[in-house]
């Protein structure tokens, strides 16, 4: 058995749907979106406050203690050994970096260690074997961040490291 609506029932349903839509528009949408409140219902429900709120896209306030630094370092990675060079960084602070050798490749691990962690946990951001690299990173947490370079050759390799950002230099980790 198939149910069909008569034309009269279809017109009646359309009129009811339009009436509900107009009521919703006048009572809720206009007060909330445009602060137009012809029924006063929007103010009673607090919807007009939504239209009065404004979204600001101002950048986060800079801490007066934030100072962007720029440094250059010459670091020697001894033959057959690895070293770590570190910076103390606060969460969400940024660093741009560029390091290079004179063509020799080094294994490296750019990583960070959370402040106060005593388990030995660290998070790697980049691991590779290259003669140079540049980029930037944002510290995901407060802690010590930097490079572990390993020289697998039988001669010392010099690394020129340039950094720019918000950090405190720790230097060679002992």
Secondary structure, DSSP 4 states (H G I P E B T S, - for coil): ------HHHHHHHHHHHHHHHHHHIIIIIHHHHH---SSSHHHHHTHHHHHH-----PPPPPPTT---EEEEEEEEE-TT-EEEEEEEE-TT-EEEEEEE-SS--EEEEEEEEETT--S---EEEEEEEESEEEEEEE-SSSEEEEEEEE--SSS-EEEEEEEEES-EEEEE--
